[in-house]
Amino acid sequence: MFHMAWFLTTGFGAYGWNGQWSGNVPKDVGNPQLFVDLATSLERAGFDYMMLEDSSVLPDVFEGTPRQALETGVIRFDPMPLVPLLAGATKKLGIVATASTSFYPPFLAARLMTTLDHLTQGRVGINLVTSSPHAAAQNYGYDEHFEHDLRYQMADEWVDAVTALWDGWEEGALTFDEQAGVFADHTKVHRADFDGEFYKTRGPLNVPPGPQRHPVICQAGGSPAGMEFGARHADTIVAQVRTTEAAKAYRDDISARMIANGRDPRDVKVLFLYQPVLADTDAEAQAKADRMDAAAAANLDGALAGMSYVSGIDFSKYDLDAPIEDLTGKSNGHQSSVDEFARTSKGKTLRETLALRTTVGTRHIGSPDSVASQMEEMMQECGGDGFLVALPVTRKNITEVCDGLAPALRRRGLIRDSYDGATFRENLLAF
């Protein structure tokens, strides 16, 4: 069996703005009901978790303005307040919200996530990012963002600081001894007194540990620094690859890194970003994929803006029909995305390269049964742990995946038909 999850590519935002299946977007913006519907559907389908991406900027690298982002509805509400609402509508689904180690103080993060662990009854996770745009750093009072690899050094220490706070309450510290009138044993609650190169925090937390003690840590770095960070700290890893061969290479790499860090690779679930194209028949699905590819290739503004955001380079200044110059050392953004872009652009123009980038991960095309078969084959070959669906959050996509694909997977015995554990972590480690 393998695990399934859903990656909300713009978090608690707007999806499919002005599209054929986008629903009532003017009334849905900031309305949690669409995301509650997603959560209940995913639980019905047997998914492990949903992960809410986040960012602290209104993208404005492309053309030096937020025009493209605002016209296309690229907005993000803070995902943290949404977590209890999603948990209140479900019983078993894990809910992962994103936080930046560059900007969340360790004490704030440790206290917030412990509180959410209580509110969700042990079903919360945190997706750790280091952020990339200079504008994000400027929103928090810095002149520019920290250098890429330095951000991961800081993140490493950040996790140590947060963990020291989480571990400040020993097992058994909560006594609830009504006869003695003792709520908690003060000898089992300790200050962290963490004093590192980048972070300093006193502790202890003024909230007792949640059901998981340590909320599930999710991580999605694809650069060597990001993969090393994930190998040390993550419980589930998001991998962005386009082929089965690349998926196997990624799993082998991260497993070797985990072993080098004294961890069992089976304890970390690697899920591959996934964009299935589903329809009633294989032929209809292929026609649908062709339409989607044509629309994506025609949306040059969107492609250029997306690449500008992840790289920090304004691609509006480049000639679409000229070869792309060497980007080495020019980006302080998402290094793995920039490196992949550089690899695929060799010998090609910018226009040709963008035409190849119509998906964010692996894609299978066909009826639910055909796609389920392709998914099974890929997992058998690559040794991964499952898939992270990265489709726009529309009710049409939710229905196709949860009521079409999931039953086809379940008939093959590939995904769970019930949840054995009480917490997110227990269900993640169930197989």
Stockholm file with secondary structure:
# STOCKHOLM 1.0

chainA/1-431         MFHMAWFLTTGFGAYGWNGQWSGNVPKDVGNPQLFVDLATSLERAGFDYMMLEDSSVLPDVFEGTPRQALETGVIRFDPMPLVPLLAGATKKLGIVATASTSFYPPFLAARLMTTLDHLTQGRVGINLVTSSPHAAAQNYGYDEHFEHDLRYQMADEWVDAVTALWDGWEEGALTFDEQAGVFADHTKVHRADFDGEFYKTRGPLNVPPGPQRHPVICQAGGSPAGMEFGARHADTIVAQVRTTEAAKAYRDDISARMIANGRDPRDVKVLFLYQPVLADTDAEAQAKADRMDAAAAANLDGALAGMSYVSGIDFSKYDLDAPIEDLTGKSNGHQSSVDEFARTSKGKTLRETLALRTTVGTRHIGSPDSVASQMEEMMQECGGDGFLVALPVTRKNITEVCDGLAPALRRRGLIRDSYDGATFRENLLAF
#=GR chainA/1-431 SS CCEEEEEETTSEECCSTTCTTCCCHHHHTTCTHHHHHHHHHHHHHTCSEEEECCCSSCCCCGGGSSHHHHHHTCCEECSTTHHHHHHHTCSSCEEEEEEETTTSCHHHHHHHHHHHHHHTTSCEEEEEECCCCHHHHHHTTCSSCCCHHHHHHHHHHHHHHHHHHHTTBCTTCEEEETTTTEEECGGGBCCCCEECSSCEECCCCSSCCCTTSSCEEEECCCSHHHHHHHHHHCSEEEECCSSHHHHHHHHHHHHHHHHHTTCCGGGSEEEEEECCEECSSHHHHHHHHHHHHHHHHHCHHHHHHHHHHHHSCCGGGSCTTSBCCCCTTCCCSCHHHHHHHHHHTTTSBHHHHHHTCCCSSBCCEESHHHHHHHHHHHHHHHCCCEEEECCCCCHHHHHHIIIIIHHHHHHTTCSCSSCCCSSHHHHHTCC
#=GC SS_cons         CCEEEEEETTSEECCSTTCTTCCCHHHHTTCTHHHHHHHHHHHHHTCSEEEECCCSSCCCCGGGSSHHHHHHTCCEECSTTHHHHHHHTCSSCEEEEEEETTTSCHHHHHHHHHHHHHHTTSCEEEEEECCCCHHHHHHTTCSSCCCHHHHHHHHHHHHHHHHHHHTTBCTTCEEEETTTTEEECGGGBCCCCEECSSCEECCCCSSCCCTTSSCEEEECCCSHHHHHHHHHHCSEEEECCSSHHHHHHHHHHHHHHHHHTTCCGGGSEEEEEECCEECSSHHHHHHHHHHHHHHHHHCHHHHHHHHHHHHSCCGGGSCTTSBCCCCTTCCCSCHHHHHHHHHHTTTSBHHHHHHTCCCSSBCCEESHHHHHHHHHHHHHHHCCCEEEECCCCCHHHHHHIIIIIHHHHHHTTCSCSSCCCSSHHHHHTCC
//
